[in-house]
Amino acid sequence: MAFRIFWAGDSTVKQNTYMSFPQTGIGQAYGLFLKKTVQIENYAENGRSTKSFIDEGILDKIDKEIGKGDFLYIQFGHNDEKEDEARHTDSFGSYQDNLRKFVDVARKHEAYPLFITSLYRRHFSEDKRTLKEKVHLDYPDAMIALAKEIGVPVVDLCTLSKAKIEEAGDETSRRWFLHVPPHIYPHFPDGKEDDSHLQYEGAYVFSSIIAAEVSRIGGVYAQVLLDPDANMEDPLLLVD
């Protein structure tokens, strides 16, 4: 049976091209954990909040394409906290109202919605061991509260990624994020020090967390995932 996963979100999960290499969205690496029959439709775009995603008609595009048995992964929060009028929402107000609209689109088509809280920003405290608190304000809490209210499974990537980054430490986690030296990548000639966006290794690390949580959620949601016990032959051993 073929499945489709629609991603609605911002740059942290976006499908990138060579134009922004080595920046990699979680939605790109997540494919490593999926069955070959799963098709990814990634509608995430840079800088979008729930409000701007809806206002620009991107949710309408998903509404026209998504169908019965598909999945809608909904990841927002980074940009809803921005103060500009085009993007800002109130965490326990318009943000939740907008999230309901995404769920309504999924359920209208008998698709399965999944909430994903924001990837934690790599903002270490002065001790270089712990991350600063509440970098996403109340938006993750608002998503989790709404998930419980309306019965939508939620992956709390915010909490889990914070723990993962702190466990890895300052130096190791630096490799996961978009820290690149100058004169290496054509589209970052001056280099980059970015603690919000990821390189491929980081996208893999955090998509593996999502995959593990989807497996824990189980049921129909886990049907998209590869069986880790199947087809485990070492391909190198099959070469004459």
Residue frames as qw, qx, qy, qz and C-alpha x, y, z in Angstrom:
[[0.000, 0.887, 0.462, 0.000, 0.00, 0.00, 0.00],
 [0.418, 0.385, -0.012, 0.823, 1.35, 3.45, -0.94],
 [0.307, -0.775, -0.408, 0.373, 1.34, 6.30, 1.56],
 [0.328, 0.638, 0.047, 0.695, 1.86, 10.03, 1.19],
 [0.449, -0.581, -0.366, 0.572, 3.19, 12.38, 3.86],
 [0.185, 0.816, 0.179, 0.517, 2.45, 16.08, 3.47],
 [0.503, -0.283, -0.333, 0.746, 4.69, 18.43, 5.41],
 [0.017, -0.885, -0.233, -0.403, 3.35, 21.82, 6.47],
 [0.658, -0.608, -0.123, 0.427, 5.93, 23.96, 8.22],
 [0.025, 0.966, -0.188, -0.175, 8.90, 26.28, 8.05],
 [0.440, 0.731, -0.522, -0.003, 12.55, 26.19, 6.96],
 [0.355, -0.494, 0.767, -0.203, 13.59, 23.67, 9.62],
 [0.684, 0.111, 0.715, -0.093, 11.66, 20.94, 7.78],
 [0.538, 0.710, -0.085, -0.447, 11.77, 22.33, 4.23],
 [0.862, 0.211, 0.341, 0.311, 13.00, 20.40, 1.19],
 [0.121, -0.813, 0.260, 0.507, 16.12, 22.32, 0.11],
 [0.802, 0.583, 0.038, 0.126, 17.91, 22.51, -3.24],
 [0.745, 0.085, -0.053, 0.659, 21.54, 23.11, -4.16],
 [0.098, 0.755, 0.076, 0.643, 20.79, 26.83, -3.89],
 [0.461, -0.760, 0.205, -0.410, 20.93, 26.58, -0.08],
 [0.932, -0.038, -0.294, 0.211, 23.34, 23.65, 0.32],
 [0.319, 0.018, -0.945, 0.073, 24.43, 22.42, 2.87],
 [0.435, -0.064, 0.407, -0.801, 21.23, 23.52, 4.64],
 [0.322, -0.098, -0.910, -0.243, 18.97, 20.50, 5.05],
 [0.575, -0.304, 0.092, -0.754, 15.42, 20.26, 6.35],
 [0.440, -0.173, 0.820, -0.322, 14.26, 17.49, 8.62],
 [0.788, 0.378, 0.238, -0.424, 11.70, 16.50, 5.99],
 [0.553, 0.617, -0.536, -0.164, 14.56, 15.57, 3.65],
 [0.085, 0.399, -0.887, 0.218, 16.36, 13.22, 6.03],
 [0.638, -0.033, 0.529, -0.558, 13.10, 11.73, 7.32],
 [0.799, 0.374, -0.274, -0.382, 12.84, 9.79, 4.09],
 [0.265, 0.444, -0.846, 0.129, 15.65, 7.54, 5.33],
 [0.261, -0.065, 0.826, -0.495, 13.22, 6.03, 7.84],
 [0.659, 0.306, 0.189, -0.660, 10.34, 5.45, 5.45],
 [0.711, 0.187, 0.669, 0.107, 9.24, 2.54, 3.30],
 [0.258, -0.087, 0.561, 0.782, 10.01, 2.84, -0.39],
 [0.047, 0.568, 0.741, 0.355, 6.32, 3.14, -1.16],
 [0.174, -0.793, -0.383, 0.440, 6.00, 6.36, 0.89],
 [0.382, 0.565, 0.247, 0.688, 5.88, 9.57, -1.11],
 [0.303, -0.525, -0.327, 0.725, 6.79, 12.88, 0.54],
 [0.179, 0.755, 0.366, 0.514, 4.98, 16.07, -0.47],
 [0.472, -0.389, -0.311, 0.728, 6.91, 18.82, 1.29],
 [0.099, 0.827, 0.366, 0.416, 5.06, 22.16, 1.29],
 [0.511, -0.708, -0.161, 0.461, 7.17, 23.74, 4.04],
 [0.438, 0.732, 0.070, 0.516, 8.65, 27.14, 3.20],
 [0.460, 0.052, -0.342, 0.818, 11.19, 29.46, 4.77],
 [0.011, 0.071, -0.225, 0.972, 9.92, 31.94, 7.31],
 [0.462, -0.376, -0.501, -0.627, 6.31, 30.79, 7.39],
 [0.256, -0.067, 0.689, -0.675, 4.07, 30.84, 10.41],
 [0.253, 0.414, 0.871, -0.083, 0.66, 29.22, 10.64],
 [0.245, 0.761, 0.274, -0.535, -0.79, 32.59, 9.65],
 [0.178, 0.644, -0.451, -0.591, 1.36, 33.33, 6.61],
 [0.158, -0.064, 0.954, 0.247, 1.16, 29.69, 5.44],
 [0.272, 0.569, 0.757, -0.169, -2.63, 29.99, 5.41],
 [0.190, 0.802, 0.106, -0.557, -2.80, 33.56, 4.10],
 [0.054, 0.547, -0.616, -0.564, -0.52, 32.74, 1.15],
 [0.817, 0.259, -0.129, -0.499, -2.78, 29.86, 0.11],
 [0.222, 0.423, -0.878, -0.005, -0.29, 27.07, 0.78],
 [0.377, 0.044, 0.829, -0.410, -2.73, 25.18, 3.00],
 [0.682, 0.460, 0.118, -0.556, -5.27, 25.50, 0.18],
 [0.477, 0.520, -0.663, -0.251, -2.83, 23.68, -2.11],
 [0.044, -0.173, 0.955, -0.235, -2.57, 20.84, 0.38],
 [0.543, 0.255, 0.509, -0.617, -6.36, 20.80, 0.67],
 [0.680, 0.509, -0.202, -0.488, -6.59, 20.16, -3.07],
 [0.481, 0.477, -0.733, -0.071, -4.03, 17.34, -3.07],
 [0.158, -0.254, 0.870, -0.392, -4.30, 15.40, 0.18],
 [0.679, -0.075, -0.492, -0.540, -6.51, 12.34, 0.23],
 [0.873, -0.379, 0.042, -0.304, -7.83, 9.47, 2.27],
 [0.962, -0.143, -0.026, 0.232, -5.13, 7.59, 4.14],
 [0.491, 0.589, -0.213, 0.606, -2.49, 10.29, 3.69],
 [0.579, -0.532, -0.357, 0.505, -0.65, 12.00, 6.56],
 [0.148, 0.864, 0.027, 0.480, -0.29, 15.69, 7.34],
 [0.655, -0.272, -0.323, 0.627, 2.74, 16.55, 9.49],
 [0.039, -0.915, -0.196, -0.352, 2.18, 20.00, 11.00],
 [0.677, -0.277, -0.203, 0.651, 5.25, 21.78, 12.38],
 [0.128, 0.767, 0.113, 0.618, 5.05, 25.48, 13.28],
 [0.578, -0.735, -0.254, 0.246, 6.15, 27.85, 16.01],
 [0.598, -0.112, 0.073, 0.790, 9.49, 29.38, 15.00],
 [0.143, 0.223, 0.278, 0.923, 7.84, 32.22, 13.09],
 [0.320, -0.714, -0.567, -0.257, 4.50, 32.54, 14.86],
 [0.519, -0.640, -0.283, 0.491, 6.42, 34.26, 17.65],
 [0.371, 0.150, 0.191, 0.896, 7.72, 36.96, 15.27],
 [0.017, 0.529, 0.421, -0.737, 6.28, 40.40, 15.90],
 [0.117, 0.139, -0.432, -0.883, 5.48, 41.38, 12.30],
 [0.602, 0.199, 0.273, -0.723, 1.81, 41.51, 11.42],
 [0.652, 0.338, -0.522, -0.434, 2.13, 39.10, 8.49],
 [0.575, 0.152, -0.800, 0.083, 3.26, 36.23, 10.73],
 [0.063, -0.222, 0.698, -0.678, 2.54, 36.83, 14.40],
 [0.626, -0.410, -0.541, -0.384, -0.03, 34.75, 16.26],
 [0.435, -0.550, 0.458, -0.547, -0.91, 34.47, 19.94],
 [0.115, 0.262, -0.956, 0.058, 0.19, 31.11, 21.32],
 [0.120, 0.278, 0.904, -0.302, -3.04, 30.20, 23.14],
 [0.397, 0.587, 0.254, -0.658, -5.21, 32.14, 20.71],
 [0.617, 0.645, -0.177, -0.415, -4.81, 32.55, 16.96],
 [0.089, 0.484, -0.863, -0.113, -1.96, 30.01, 16.83],
 [0.341, 0.077, 0.910, -0.223, -4.24, 27.27, 18.13],
 [0.586, 0.567, 0.276, -0.510, -7.08, 28.49, 15.91],
 [0.438, 0.650, -0.497, -0.372, -4.83, 28.16, 12.88],
 [0.075, -0.290, 0.954, -0.011, -3.60, 24.71, 13.90],
 [0.546, 0.296, 0.673, -0.401, -7.23, 23.60, 14.01],
 [0.585, 0.646, -0.108, -0.478, -7.56, 24.62, 10.36],
 [0.227, 0.496, -0.818, -0.180, -4.72, 22.27, 9.39],
 [0.264, -0.001, 0.933, -0.245, -6.35, 19.43, 11.31],
 [0.587, 0.476, 0.365, -0.543, -9.70, 20.20, 9.69],
 [0.494, 0.598, -0.469, -0.422, -8.13, 19.89, 6.24],
 [0.078, 0.302, -0.950, -0.005, -6.64, 16.51, 7.09],
 [0.322, 0.165, 0.850, -0.384, -9.75, 15.09, 8.69],
 [0.573, 0.503, 0.062, -0.645, -12.04, 16.38, 5.95],
 [0.597, 0.497, -0.550, -0.306, -10.16, 14.12, 3.54],
 [0.964, -0.248, 0.032, -0.091, -9.85, 11.21, 6.02],
 [0.596, 0.498, -0.449, 0.441, -6.12, 11.86, 6.31],
 [0.741, -0.506, -0.347, 0.272, -4.16, 11.63, 9.56],
 [0.068, 0.903, -0.181, 0.384, -2.80, 14.82, 11.20],
 [0.799, -0.256, -0.285, 0.463, 0.35, 14.83, 13.32],
 [0.115, -0.983, 0.081, -0.122, 1.61, 17.79, 15.36],
 [0.795, 0.047, -0.193, 0.573, 5.36, 18.37, 15.73],
 [0.284, -0.927, -0.072, 0.233, 6.62, 21.05, 18.11],
 [0.366, 0.892, -0.257, 0.061, 9.48, 23.30, 17.00],
 [0.820, 0.153, -0.278, 0.476, 13.08, 22.15, 16.80],
 [0.481, -0.810, -0.111, 0.317, 14.92, 23.73, 19.73],
 [0.369, 0.875, -0.215, 0.228, 17.32, 26.52, 18.88],
 [0.830, -0.040, -0.281, 0.480, 20.94, 25.81, 19.75],
 [0.030, -0.809, 0.150, -0.567, 21.31, 28.71, 22.18],
 [0.707, -0.169, -0.559, 0.399, 23.64, 27.61, 24.97],
 [0.416, -0.905, -0.093, -0.015, 23.76, 29.36, 28.31],
 [0.062, 0.876, -0.459, 0.134, 27.03, 30.81, 29.55],
 [0.651, -0.440, 0.615, -0.068, 27.97, 27.47, 31.10],
 [0.379, 0.466, -0.680, -0.421, 28.03, 25.91, 27.60],
 [0.057, -0.028, 0.992, -0.109, 26.28, 22.85, 29.03],
 [0.227, 0.543, 0.761, -0.273, 22.61, 23.79, 29.12],
 [0.155, 0.433, 0.498, 0.735, 20.42, 25.56, 26.61],
 [0.161, -0.035, 0.215, -0.963, 18.56, 28.75, 27.36],
 [0.190, 0.368, 0.865, -0.282, 15.01, 28.16, 28.54],
 [0.322, 0.715, 0.525, -0.331, 11.75, 28.94, 26.73],
 [0.180, -0.297, 0.444, 0.826, 13.38, 30.00, 23.45],
 [0.103, -0.287, -0.736, -0.605, 10.07, 29.19, 21.75],
 [0.351, -0.197, 0.203, -0.893, 7.97, 30.86, 24.44],
 [0.558, 0.043, 0.661, -0.499, 4.59, 29.12, 24.96],
 [0.613, 0.365, -0.384, -0.587, 4.05, 27.87, 21.42],
 [0.355, 0.150, -0.922, -0.030, 5.12, 24.25, 22.07],
 [0.132, 0.153, 0.795, -0.572, 2.91, 24.15, 25.17],
 [0.519, 0.346, 0.106, -0.775, 0.00, 25.55, 23.16],
 [0.556, 0.286, -0.655, -0.424, 0.41, 22.88, 20.46],
 [0.219, 0.039, -0.950, 0.218, 0.59, 20.08, 23.03],
 [0.284, 0.227, 0.587, -0.723, -2.47, 21.39, 24.86],
 [0.603, 0.349, -0.156, -0.701, -4.46, 21.56, 21.63],
 [0.414, 0.238, -0.856, -0.196, -3.31, 18.07, 20.65],
 [0.003, -0.108, -0.904, 0.414, -4.77, 16.68, 23.87],
 [0.395, 0.323, 0.330, -0.794, -7.99, 18.66, 23.42],
 [0.672, 0.443, -0.148, -0.575, -8.77, 17.52, 19.87],
 [0.897, -0.057, 0.436, -0.038, -7.11, 14.10, 19.89],
 [0.650, 0.711, -0.263, 0.047, -4.16, 14.65, 17.56],
 [0.885, -0.217, -0.043, 0.409, -0.91, 12.74, 18.17],
 [0.072, 0.975, -0.194, 0.085, 2.03, 15.02, 18.90],
 [0.825, 0.086, -0.195, 0.523, 5.79, 14.63, 18.67],
 [0.299, -0.947, -0.011, 0.118, 7.33, 16.99, 21.21],
 [0.761, 0.399, -0.071, 0.507, 10.45, 17.65, 19.17],
 [0.043, -0.856, 0.183, -0.481, 11.07, 20.83, 21.16],
 [0.680, -0.625, 0.332, -0.194, 11.67, 18.97, 24.42],
 [0.959, -0.011, 0.221, 0.179, 13.39, 15.99, 22.83],
 [0.631, 0.615, -0.061, 0.470, 15.76, 18.04, 20.68],
 [0.213, -0.859, 0.284, -0.369, 16.70, 20.23, 23.66],
 [0.819, -0.449, 0.356, -0.040, 17.72, 17.12, 25.58],
 [0.899, 0.279, 0.161, 0.296, 19.60, 15.72, 22.59],
 [0.367, 0.800, -0.152, 0.450, 21.57, 18.93, 22.02],
 [0.411, -0.779, 0.366, -0.300, 22.49, 19.23, 25.70],
 [0.929, -0.207, 0.299, 0.064, 23.55, 15.59, 25.79],
 [0.793, 0.465, 0.071, 0.388, 25.78, 16.08, 22.74],
 [0.497, -0.570, -0.018, 0.654, 27.30, 19.29, 24.03],
 [0.142, 0.844, -0.061, -0.513, 28.42, 22.50, 22.40],
 [0.059, -0.532, 0.676, 0.506, 31.06, 21.18, 20.01],
 [0.266, 0.133, 0.932, 0.207, 29.30, 18.06, 18.74],
 [0.301, 0.702, 0.606, -0.222, 25.96, 19.80, 18.24],
 [0.053, 0.706, -0.227, -0.669, 27.70, 22.57, 16.28],
 [0.125, -0.159, 0.838, 0.507, 28.18, 20.03, 13.45],
 [0.221, 0.484, 0.846, -0.028, 24.43, 19.47, 13.30],
 [0.164, 0.866, 0.319, -0.348, 23.57, 23.10, 12.71],
 [0.605, 0.717, 0.155, 0.310, 24.48, 25.44, 9.88],
 [0.361, -0.837, 0.283, 0.299, 27.95, 26.40, 11.07],
 [0.833, 0.380, 0.214, 0.340, 30.09, 26.59, 7.96],
 [0.445, -0.498, 0.166, 0.725, 33.42, 28.33, 7.29],
 [0.365, 0.786, -0.070, -0.495, 33.84, 30.94, 4.54],
 [0.270, 0.627, -0.618, -0.391, 34.94, 30.08, 1.01],
 [0.309, -0.079, 0.948, -0.009, 33.58, 26.51, 1.10],
 [0.326, 0.522, 0.788, 0.006, 30.01, 26.71, -0.19],
 [0.227, 0.311, 0.391, 0.836, 29.08, 29.00, -3.10],
 [0.259, -0.703, -0.441, -0.494, 25.89, 30.24, -1.49],
 [0.569, -0.809, -0.103, 0.104, 27.59, 31.04, 1.82],
 [0.630, 0.571, -0.210, 0.484, 30.78, 32.78, 0.63],
 [0.068, -0.672, 0.395, -0.623, 31.24, 34.52, 3.98],
 [0.243, -0.004, -0.906, 0.345, 30.43, 31.41, 6.00],
 [0.546, -0.492, -0.315, -0.600, 27.51, 31.02, 8.37],
 [0.101, 0.059, -0.808, 0.577, 26.89, 30.75, 12.12],
 [0.567, -0.217, -0.272, -0.747, 23.28, 29.61, 12.37],
 [0.082, -0.107, 0.894, -0.426, 21.81, 27.89, 15.43],
 [0.631, 0.235, 0.334, -0.659, 18.32, 27.38, 14.01],
 [0.802, 0.458, -0.195, -0.330, 18.90, 25.59, 10.69],
 [0.829, -0.291, 0.475, 0.047, 20.53, 22.26, 10.04],
 [0.241, 0.516, -0.743, -0.351, 23.11, 20.48, 7.97],
 [0.730, 0.040, -0.580, -0.360, 22.44, 16.93, 6.82],
 [0.397, 0.046, -0.832, 0.385, 23.85, 15.24, 9.92],
 [0.181, 0.053, 0.509, -0.840, 21.58, 17.31, 12.14],
 [0.644, 0.081, -0.215, -0.730, 18.56, 16.70, 9.94],
 [0.644, 0.044, -0.760, -0.075, 19.24, 12.97, 10.30],
 [0.184, 0.021, -0.761, 0.622, 19.63, 13.19, 14.09],
 [0.326, 0.127, 0.384, -0.854, 16.35, 15.02, 14.61],
 [0.685, 0.111, -0.389, -0.606, 14.36, 13.12, 12.00],
 [0.479, 0.042, -0.868, 0.123, 15.42, 9.94, 13.79],
 [0.094, 0.086, 0.648, -0.751, 13.78, 11.34, 16.92],
 [0.577, 0.167, -0.030, -0.798, 10.56, 11.94, 14.99],
 [0.640, 0.140, -0.694, -0.299, 10.67, 8.43, 13.53],
 [0.261, 0.002, -0.874, 0.410, 11.15, 6.92, 16.99],
 [0.280, 0.156, 0.463, -0.826, 8.20, 8.90, 18.33],
 [0.645, 0.185, -0.308, -0.674, 5.99, 7.93, 15.38],
 [0.520, 0.080, -0.850, -0.011, 6.90, 4.31, 16.06],
 [0.038, -0.084, -0.758, 0.646, 5.91, 4.84, 19.70],
 [0.491, 0.162, 0.095, -0.851, 2.58, 6.40, 18.63],
 [0.303, 0.025, 0.951, 0.061, 2.04, 3.24, 16.61],
 [0.521, 0.566, 0.532, -0.354, -1.13, 2.26, 14.80],
 [0.637, 0.696, 0.292, 0.158, -1.66, 3.66, 11.34],
 [0.012, 0.966, -0.243, -0.082, 1.00, 6.32, 11.93],
 [0.486, -0.549, 0.651, 0.197, 3.76, 3.73, 12.22],
 [0.831, 0.348, 0.433, 0.034, 2.83, 2.04, 8.94],
 [0.463, 0.875, -0.143, 0.011, 5.01, 4.45, 6.98],
 [0.274, -0.781, 0.561, 0.005, 8.19, 3.42, 8.79],
 [0.584, 0.396, -0.708, -0.040, 10.74, 0.87, 7.71],
 [0.915, -0.393, -0.048, -0.084, 10.82, -2.34, 9.71],
 [0.071, -0.822, 0.563, -0.043, 14.28, -2.22, 11.33],
 [0.634, -0.272, 0.723, -0.031, 14.41, -6.01, 11.44],
 [0.801, 0.483, 0.351, -0.042, 13.68, -6.52, 7.73],
 [0.690, 0.667, 0.002, 0.281, 16.20, -6.72, 4.88],
 [0.400, -0.876, 0.254, 0.090, 19.22, -6.29, 7.10],
 [0.897, 0.114, 0.167, 0.394, 21.70, -8.10, 4.84],
 [0.282, -0.698, 0.251, 0.609, 24.97, -6.20, 4.46],
 [0.677, 0.714, 0.042, -0.174, 25.00, -5.09, 0.79],
 [0.081, 0.767, -0.626, -0.111, 28.80, -5.29, 0.77],
 [0.496, -0.228, 0.836, -0.047, 28.59, -9.01, 1.41],
 [0.731, 0.476, 0.455, -0.176, 26.47, -9.47, -1.73],
 [0.389, 0.831, -0.325, -0.227, 29.22, -8.16, -4.02],
 [0.974, 0.114, 0.002, 0.196, 31.34, -10.82, -5.72]]
